[in-house]
Amino acid sequence: MIKITCLLFAASFAQAASFDITQYGAVGNGTTLASAAINKAIDAASAAGGGTVHFPAGTWLSGSIHLKSNVALYLDQGATLLATALGPLGGSSSARNPMADSRTSLFRIASSITAGA
């Protein structure tokens, strides 16, 4: 029974891997778009069977991010996920999708809350 418990614990630990967005090129200065790096970290966590995408303290400017199953986001105290209204090619997101303005506004409200505050 002890061996089974240890194996289950090891399997749980392996799934709880952390993927720091800075390791994928994100810069938390509030002006550099981090969407691609965030999505790369999410993809890596998903490919590993799940894990946590970690946002250290900073202001992370992002467009659309695509969450996947078994992937969690963790924002350290002092981390802010700041939404941009720009579309993927730098144009207005409303030109792509007329509903984007309302979603972006909601995302801005939600993302203005910093973790740990």
N, C-alpha and C positions, 0 to 999 in steps of 0.2 A: 504494500500500500504506500510506503514511503517513496518508492521509485516512481510510481504513477503520479503522486503529488508533485514531486520534483520536476517531472517531465511536463506536467500541466503548467507549473509555474514558469518553466523555461519557455514554453510556447507562448504564454501570455506576455512575458517580458519581450520576446522577439517581435510580437505584434505592436508593442508600445514604442517602437523606434521613433526618434525625433528627427525632423528634417528642418534645419535652420535655413530660412529663406536667403540669408546672406551668403550661404554656400552655393546658391544658385544664381548669384549676381545682383540681388536686391540691395538697394542703397536707401537708407531711411532718413533722407534729408528733406522730404516733403515736396521735392520738385522733380526728382527722377522717377519716371514711371516704372513700377515694380511688378506689373501684371504678369509679364512673361516669366520672371523668376518665381513668383508665387505659384503660377500654374505648373512650372517645372517641379517645384517641391511637392505639390499635390500629386502630380503624376508619379514621382518617385515613391512617395508614401503608398500610393495605390498599388504600384508594381511590387512593392515589398509585402503586400498583403494587408496593409493598413499602417497607421501611425499618426503622429501628431506633427503638424506643420507649425513651426515655432517662429513667432515674430518678436525679436528682441526690442528693447526700448528704441523709439524713433517714430518718425511719421512716414508711413508707407503709402505712397500715392499709387492708386490702382484703378484700372478699368475693370472689366468683367473678369471674375474668377470662376472656375468651374469645379465645384466640390464633387467628391467621389465617395463611394461607400467605404466605410471603415477608416475615414480620414477626418481628424479633428483639427481645428485651428486653436492655437494657444497664443494669446497676446500677453507679453510680460507687462508688469506695471510700467507705465510711461510709454507704451506702444499705442499708436493710433493708426487705424486703417482708414485712409482718406480717399473717398471716391472722386473720380474725375468724370466730367460730363463728356469727354472726348470719346468718339468711336474708335474702332481698332485701327483706322487709317488716319487718325488725327482730326477727322471731321466731327461734326455734332452728332451725338448718338440719336437725337430726335429725327435726323434725316434718314437714318436706318430704320428706326422704329418709333412710331408716333407715341407709344406708351412709355418710352425711355425716360422722359422728363419726370413722370410721377415716380417711377422706380428709382431713378437716380436721387431724387429728393429724399425718398424714404431711406435709401442707403446712406446718404449724407447724414441724416439725423442719427441713424443707428451707429454709423462709424465715427461720429463725433464724440462718442463716449469712450474714454480711454480705459483700458483694462486696469483693474485694481482701484479705481476711483469710486 
